[in-house]
């Protein structure tokens, strides 16, 4: 079984074998930077991408990787033709096969629910997953947690990679679990912080993609603008750390320096602070539980610094409440939430709907799903069935006449 404790301990003396899924996306490219900065610590043994043949070919050459998967069969055929020396797997099945590679950690940076199969494939192999694909946990929560427990443990095999969850994992080292009072996730507030709902009726995709602190992919950036991303992170935090729902809060912190906080029963609060640079949590996730002596960025405490916090405007950014409601309901509700949101965000980015429609479509889809009397998912097929239903329902809602 790969991903053993022995392999984790060996990072100090031999390179950790890493598979990077979604290597040409924002998270994947930054993971490659992390590897490039510490070649004695990491060895990439597999890369997976979607369509970007040029980038993945360059990465494979630079990192001396001989096994690549392309989710798009046409891209796989092109890569195979241009680089016959590479072993190229194709389709989502190929990506899942790559996730099962004998490795010490699989970084899942795939965007969307399609990443679920790869997360499960790695865990079934016994390999820890550095989980940047939060949708895996959102969509398949009970299945993913059960697979992680079988592989060796939830917190040893589901390694927090989002900056907020990495911060929580670090702060939780400062106390026992029975001393925990609250997990506090921080949100930048996105590009529309301070605006009211009526101010957002006419905003376009360009405005929503203008994030104040992070450079991310378009879907996650729109999710940050609606605060759906923070809602998904709320569900993820509950699943990663098994915290009671009433013990998880969200606050707005515009500077994105405090990435999350843990409050203990005696009133003490531990926070993790660093510049808004995703290479920091990615590096920690790949080396977990070790810290590497290489800082991409650190806070300059000699410069004047102000850290502010404010409550979330839940009336304007209703996605946060919708996500929490879905998370509390559990079962397939988070899968429906995520699928409807992906459809609605795609329509907004394509100019087929407005910004406010994103949250409205998600709410309509969840309400309709509640009327079906959905049960707990028994397997991946149940999850995928709920996901497919939600996509069809959200598409119908988008194409119908809305008041």
C-alpha positions as CSV (number, residue, x, y, z in Angstrom):
1,X,0.0,0.0,0.0
2,X,1.4,3.4,-1.0
3,X,1.3,6.6,1.0
4,X,2.5,4.8,4.2
5,X,3.8,6.5,7.3
6,X,7.3,5.2,6.3
7,X,7.0,7.1,3.0
8,X,5.9,10.3,4.8
9,X,8.9,10.1,7.1
10,X,11.3,9.5,4.2
11,X,10.8,13.0,2.8
12,X,13.8,14.2,4.8
13,X,16.2,11.8,2.9
14,X,14.6,11.0,-0.4
15,X,12.3,12.9,-2.9
16,X,8.6,12.4,-2.3
17,X,6.9,11.0,-5.4
18,X,4.1,13.3,-6.5
19,X,1.3,13.0,-9.1
20,X,-0.1,16.3,-10.2
21,X,-3.7,16.3,-11.5
22,X,-4.8,19.4,-13.3
23,X,-1.1,20.4,-13.9
24,X,-1.9,23.1,-16.5
25,X,-4.4,24.9,-14.3
26,X,-3.7,27.6,-11.7
27,X,-3.1,25.1,-8.8
28,X,-1.1,22.7,-11.0
29,X,1.2,25.4,-12.4
30,X,2.0,26.6,-8.9
31,X,2.6,23.0,-7.8
32,X,5.1,22.7,-10.6
33,X,6.8,25.9,-9.3
34,X,7.0,24.3,-5.8
35,X,8.6,21.2,-7.2
36,X,11.0,23.3,-9.3
37,X,12.1,25.2,-6.1
38,X,12.8,22.0,-4.2
39,X,14.0,19.3,-6.7
40,X,15.7,17.4,-3.9
41,X,12.4,17.0,-2.1
42,X,9.9,16.1,-4.8
43,X,9.9,13.9,-7.8
44,X,6.9,14.2,-10.2
45,X,5.9,10.7,-11.5
46,X,2.7,11.7,-13.3
47,X,0.9,14.7,-14.8
48,X,-2.7,15.0,-15.8
49,X,-4.3,17.8,-17.8
50,X,-7.4,18.5,-19.9
51,X,-6.6,20.2,-23.3
52,X,-3.4,22.1,-23.0
53,X,-1.0,19.9,-24.9
54,X,1.8,22.4,-25.2
55,X,2.0,23.2,-21.5
56,X,1.8,19.6,-20.3
57,X,4.4,18.5,-22.8
58,X,6.8,21.3,-21.6
59,X,6.1,20.2,-17.9
60,X,6.8,16.6,-18.7
61,X,10.1,17.4,-20.4
62,X,11.2,19.8,-17.7
63,X,10.3,17.4,-14.8
64,X,11.4,14.3,-16.7
65,X,8.0,12.7,-16.4
66,X,7.2,9.8,-18.8
67,X,3.6,9.2,-17.9
68,X,0.8,11.7,-18.7
69,X,-3.0,11.6,-18.8
70,X,-5.2,13.9,-20.9
71,X,-8.9,14.1,-20.0
72,X,-9.7,15.1,-23.6
73,X,-9.2,12.1,-26.0
74,X,-8.4,14.4,-28.9
75,X,-5.6,16.2,-26.9
76,X,-4.3,12.8,-25.8
77,X,-4.1,11.7,-29.4
78,X,-2.2,14.9,-30.4
79,X,0.2,14.5,-27.4
80,X,0.8,10.9,-28.3
81,X,1.6,11.8,-31.9
82,X,3.9,14.7,-31.1
83,X,5.7,13.0,-28.2
84,X,5.8,9.2,-28.9
85,X,8.3,8.8,-26.0
86,X,5.5,9.6,-23.5
87,X,3.1,7.1,-22.1
88,X,-0.2,8.9,-22.6
89,X,-3.4,7.8,-21.0
90,X,-6.7,9.4,-22.3
91,X,-10.1,10.3,-21.0
92,X,-11.3,10.6,-17.4
93,X,-10.6,6.9,-17.0
94,X,-7.0,7.6,-17.9
95,X,-6.8,10.4,-15.3
96,X,-8.2,8.0,-12.7
97,X,-5.7,5.4,-13.7
98,X,-2.9,8.0,-13.3
99,X,-4.2,8.8,-9.8
100,X,-3.7,5.2,-8.9
101,X,0.0,5.5,-9.7
102,X,2.4,4.2,-7.1
103,X,3.2,7.6,-5.4
104,X,3.5,9.2,-2.0
105,X,1.0,11.9,-2.6
106,X,-1.5,12.9,-5.3
107,X,-2.2,16.6,-5.7
108,X,-5.8,16.9,-7.1
109,X,-6.0,20.3,-8.7
110,X,-8.7,19.3,-11.2
111,X,-11.6,21.8,-11.4
112,X,-15.1,20.6,-10.7
113,X,-17.0,17.4,-9.7
114,X,-15.2,15.4,-12.3
115,X,-12.3,15.2,-9.9
116,X,-14.2,12.9,-7.5
117,X,-13.2,9.7,-9.4
118,X,-9.5,10.6,-9.2
119,X,-9.7,11.4,-5.5
120,X,-11.4,8.0,-4.8
121,X,-8.9,6.2,-7.1
122,X,-5.9,7.6,-5.1
123,X,-7.5,6.8,-1.8
124,X,-8.4,3.3,-2.8
125,X,-4.7,2.8,-3.7
126,X,-3.9,4.0,-0.2
127,X,-2.2,7.2,-1.3
128,X,-2.8,10.5,0.6
129,X,-4.5,13.2,-1.5
130,X,-3.5,16.8,-1.3
131,X,-7.0,18.1,-2.0
132,X,-7.2,21.3,-4.0
133,X,-10.2,19.9,-5.8
134,X,-12.7,20.8,-3.0
135,X,-15.6,19.5,-5.2
136,X,-14.5,15.9,-4.6
137,X,-15.3,16.3,-0.9
138,X,-18.4,18.4,-1.5
139,X,-19.9,16.0,-4.0
140,X,-18.9,12.7,-2.6
141,X,-18.4,13.6,1.1
142,X,-19.5,10.4,2.8
143,X,-17.8,8.2,0.2
144,X,-14.5,10.2,0.2
145,X,-14.4,10.3,4.0
146,X,-15.0,6.5,4.2
147,X,-12.3,5.9,1.6
148,X,-9.8,8.0,3.5
149,X,-10.6,6.2,6.8
150,X,-10.0,2.8,5.0
151,X,-6.7,4.2,3.6
152,X,-5.4,5.0,7.0
153,X,-7.2,8.0,8.4
154,X,-9.2,11.1,7.5
155,X,-6.6,13.7,8.4
156,X,-3.5,11.7,7.3
157,X,-5.0,10.9,3.8
158,X,-7.1,14.0,3.1
159,X,-4.5,16.8,3.2
160,X,-5.9,20.3,3.3
161,X,-4.6,22.3,0.4
162,X,-6.9,25.3,0.1
163,X,-5.3,28.2,2.0
164,X,-8.1,28.4,4.5
165,X,-8.1,24.7,5.4
166,X,-4.3,24.5,5.5
167,X,-4.5,27.4,8.0
168,X,-7.0,25.4,10.1
169,X,-4.9,22.3,10.0
170,X,-1.8,24.3,11.2
171,X,-3.7,26.1,13.9
172,X,-5.2,22.9,15.2
173,X,-1.7,21.7,16.1
174,X,-1.9,24.2,18.9
175,X,-4.4,22.3,21.0
176,X,-6.3,19.1,21.6
177,X,-9.5,18.4,19.8
178,X,-11.5,18.4,23.0
179,X,-10.3,22.0,23.5
180,X,-11.7,23.2,20.2
181,X,-14.5,25.8,20.4
182,X,-14.8,27.2,16.9
183,X,-13.3,27.0,13.4
184,X,-13.3,30.5,11.8
185,X,-12.9,30.7,8.0
186,X,-11.9,34.0,6.6
187,X,-13.2,35.4,3.3
188,X,-11.8,38.2,1.2
189,X,-15.3,39.4,0.3
190,X,-14.5,39.2,-3.4
191,X,-14.7,42.1,-5.8
192,X,-18.2,43.1,-4.7
193,X,-17.6,43.4,-1.0
194,X,-19.7,46.3,0.4
195,X,-22.3,46.3,-2.4
196,X,-26.0,45.5,-1.9
197,X,-28.0,43.0,-3.9
198,X,-29.6,45.6,-6.1
199,X,-26.1,46.9,-7.0
200,X,-25.2,43.6,-8.6
201,X,-28.1,43.1,-11.1
202,X,-26.1,44.4,-14.0
203,X,-22.5,43.4,-13.2
204,X,-20.7,41.4,-15.9
205,X,-18.2,38.6,-16.0
206,X,-15.2,40.9,-16.3
207,X,-16.2,42.6,-13.0
208,X,-16.8,39.3,-11.3
209,X,-13.4,38.0,-12.4
210,X,-11.5,41.0,-11.0
211,X,-10.6,39.5,-7.6
212,X,-8.9,41.9,-5.2
213,X,-6.2,39.5,-3.8
214,X,-5.9,36.2,-5.7
215,X,-5.3,35.2,-9.3
216,X,-7.4,32.1,-9.9
217,X,-9.3,30.3,-12.6
218,X,-12.6,31.7,-13.8
219,X,-15.0,29.3,-12.0
220,X,-13.4,29.7,-8.6
221,X,-13.1,33.5,-9.1
222,X,-16.8,33.8,-9.8
223,X,-17.5,31.5,-6.8
224,X,-15.5,33.9,-4.7
225,X,-17.6,36.8,-6.1
226,X,-20.9,35.1,-5.1
227,X,-19.3,33.7,-1.9
228,X,-20.3,30.2,-3.0
229,X,-16.6,29.3,-2.8
230,X,-16.7,30.1,0.9
231,X,-19.9,28.1,1.2
232,X,-18.1,25.1,-0.4
233,X,-15.2,25.6,2.0
234,X,-17.6,25.6,4.9
235,X,-18.8,22.1,3.9
236,X,-15.2,21.0,3.2
237,X,-14.1,22.2,6.7
238,X,-16.8,20.3,8.4
239,X,-15.9,17.1,6.5
240,X,-12.1,17.5,6.8
241,X,-12.1,18.2,10.5
242,X,-15.4,16.6,11.7
243,X,-16.3,19.7,13.5
244,X,-20.0,20.4,14.6
245,X,-21.8,22.7,12.2
246,X,-22.5,25.2,15.0
247,X,-18.8,25.4,15.7
248,X,-17.8,26.8,12.2
249,X,-18.1,30.5,11.3
250,X,-17.1,32.7,8.4
251,X,-15.8,36.3,8.7
252,X,-14.8,38.8,6.0
253,X,-11.1,39.7,6.1
254,X,-10.3,41.9,3.0
255,X,-6.5,41.8,3.4
256,X,-6.3,37.9,2.9
257,X,-3.4,37.7,5.4
258,X,-5.2,35.8,8.1
259,X,-6.2,32.6,6.3
260,X,-8.3,31.1,9.1
261,X,-8.4,30.9,12.8
262,X,-9.1,28.3,15.5
263,X,-10.7,29.4,18.8
264,X,-10.3,27.2,21.9
265,X,-12.5,26.7,24.9
266,X,-10.5,29.1,27.1
267,X,-11.0,32.0,24.6
268,X,-7.6,31.7,23.0
269,X,-7.5,32.1,19.2
270,X,-4.7,30.8,17.0
271,X,-4.5,32.3,13.5
272,X,-2.3,31.4,10.5
273,X,-1.0,34.4,8.7
274,X,0.9,34.7,5.4
275,X,0.8,36.6,2.1
276,X,-2.0,35.5,-0.3
277,X,0.2,33.1,-2.2
278,X,-1.1,29.6,-3.0
279,X,2.4,28.2,-3.3
280,X,2.6,28.3,0.5
281,X,-0.2,25.9,1.3
282,X,0.6,23.8,-1.8
283,X,4.2,23.3,-0.6
284,X,3.0,22.4,2.9
285,X,0.4,19.9,1.5
286,X,3.0,18.2,-0.6
287,X,5.4,17.9,2.3
288,X,2.8,17.4,5.0
289,X,3.4,17.2,8.0
290,X,6.8,18.6,7.4
291,X,7.7,22.3,6.7
292,X,10.3,23.0,4.1
293,X,13.0,25.6,4.6
294,X,12.0,27.5,1.5
295,X,9.7,30.5,1.7
296,X,8.1,31.8,-1.4
297,X,6.8,34.8,0.5
298,X,6.6,35.9,4.1
299,X,4.9,38.8,5.9
300,X,6.9,42.0,6.3
301,X,6.1,43.0,9.8
302,X,8.4,46.1,9.6
303,X,5.8,47.7,7.3
304,X,2.6,49.3,8.6
305,X,-0.1,46.6,8.5
306,X,-3.8,46.8,9.3
307,X,-5.9,43.6,9.7
308,X,-9.6,44.1,9.7
309,X,-12.6,41.8,10.1
310,X,-16.3,42.2,9.4
311,X,-19.4,40.1,9.3
312,X,-20.6,38.5,6.1
313,X,-23.6,40.3,4.4
314,X,-25.7,37.1,4.1
315,X,-28.7,39.0,2.7
316,X,-26.7,40.1,-0.4
317,X,-24.5,37.0,-0.7
318,X,-27.1,34.3,-0.1
319,X,-24.9,31.5,-1.5
320,X,-23.2,31.1,1.8
321,X,-26.4,30.2,3.6
322,X,-27.5,27.9,0.7
323,X,-24.2,26.0,1.0
324,X,-24.5,25.7,4.8
325,X,-28.1,24.4,4.5
326,X,-27.0,21.8,1.9
327,X,-24.1,20.8,4.1
328,X,-26.3,20.4,7.2
329,X,-28.8,18.3,5.1
330,X,-25.9,16.1,3.9
331,X,-26.5,13.1,1.6
332,X,-26.6,14.2,-2.0
333,X,-27.6,17.8,-1.3
334,X,-24.0,19.1,-1.5
335,X,-23.6,17.3,-4.8
336,X,-26.8,19.0,-6.1
337,X,-25.6,22.4,-4.8
338,X,-22.3,22.0,-6.6
339,X,-23.7,20.8,-9.9
340,X,-26.3,23.5,-10.1
341,X,-23.7,26.1,-9.3
342,X,-21.3,24.9,-12.0
343,X,-24.0,25.1,-14.6
344,X,-25.1,28.5,-13.4
345,X,-21.6,29.9,-13.3
346,X,-20.9,28.6,-16.8
347,X,-24.0,30.4,-18.1
348,X,-22.9,33.6,-16.4
349,X,-19.4,33.4,-17.9
350,X,-20.9,32.8,-21.3
351,X,-23.2,35.8,-21.0
352,X,-26.3,33.7,-21.0
353,X,-27.5,34.8,-17.6
354,X,-26.9,37.5,-15.0
355,X,-24.8,37.5,-11.9
356,X,-27.8,37.2,-9.5
357,X,-29.2,34.3,-11.5
358,X,-26.3,32.2,-10.3
359,X,-27.6,32.0,-6.7
360,X,-31.2,32.0,-7.8
361,X,-30.7,28.9,-10.0
362,X,-28.9,27.1,-7.2
363,X,-31.7,27.8,-4.8
364,X,-34.4,26.7,-7.2
365,X,-32.5,23.4,-7.9
366,X,-32.1,22.7,-4.2
367,X,-35.7,23.3,-3.5
368,X,-36.8,21.0,-6.3
369,X,-34.4,18.3,-5.1
370,X,-35.8,18.5,-1.6
371,X,-39.2,17.5,-3.0
372,X,-37.8,14.3,-4.4
373,X,-37.1,12.8,-1.0
374,X,-33.5,12.1,-1.8
375,X,-31.6,9.5,0.3
376,X,-28.0,9.0,1.4
377,X,-25.8,8.1,-1.5
378,X,-24.9,4.4,-1.5
379,X,-22.1,4.6,-4.1
380,X,-20.6,6.8,-6.8
381,X,-23.4,6.0,-9.1
382,X,-25.9,7.6,-6.7
383,X,-23.7,10.7,-6.4
384,X,-23.3,11.0,-10.2
385,X,-27.1,10.5,-10.6
386,X,-27.8,13.4,-8.3
387,X,-25.2,15.5,-10.1
388,X,-26.7,14.7,-13.5
389,X,-30.2,15.5,-12.3
390,X,-29.1,18.8,-10.9
391,X,-27.3,19.8,-14.1
392,X,-30.4,19.1,-16.1
393,X,-32.7,20.9,-13.7
394,X,-30.4,23.9,-13.5
395,X,-30.3,24.0,-17.3
396,X,-34.1,23.9,-17.5
397,X,-34.3,26.7,-15.1
398,X,-31.9,28.8,-17.0
399,X,-33.7,28.3,-20.3
400,X,-37.1,29.0,-19.0
401,X,-38.7,32.4,-18.6
402,X,-37.7,33.8,-15.2
403,X,-39.6,36.6,-13.4
